């Protein structure tokens, strides 16, 4: 008998991380997946690392994980979630789940123009970034005897994957501006229409036009 000193034994809570695609999908089409079994610690535990990112998003590159849907990346791929100052994931109950969100940056792509006309120089290559609010204004070119009729897509590298329907450039379609919602390197070819010129005959001195007289012509 006598005094007894009791020392508390603290057992850390476990927690889970739920990864959100935030516009991306896994190869199976999932927009979320969960990693379980993290143990809270106020020091770096090297054995605890985040799962590799499984999401892809056409036109974008993965830039890390944020703690909110519109937040900045604060965790890199496969990083340890228990890092100084150890305040990001502090569970208040056992087996609590925290959400992290994929952060994406738009890829830069080329727009190549083919004038498709002898004697007309190809315009300089343009560049655009997926998701950018800055739009490309397509060039206008000219050739004697022809009217320019816009740019038609003849080649595109879209890299559409993981269950996405391709919503970017469509081969065979003609565009005049805007890259909104599109991605991939693209080659445009100029479309042309022949100009028809009219020949007027004057001062015929009461004569008549011969049947074979040309009244219209093109330079082609």
Secondary structure, DSSP 8 states (H G I E B T S, - for coil): -------------EEEEEEE-TT-B-TTS-SEEEEEEEE--SS--TT--------B-TTEEEEEEESSTT----B-TT--S--TT--SS--SSTTEEEEEEEEEEE-EEEEEEE--STT------EEEETT-S---B-----BTTEEEEEEEEEEEE----TT----S--TT-EESB--TT--SEEEEEEEEEE--EE------TT----TT---EE---
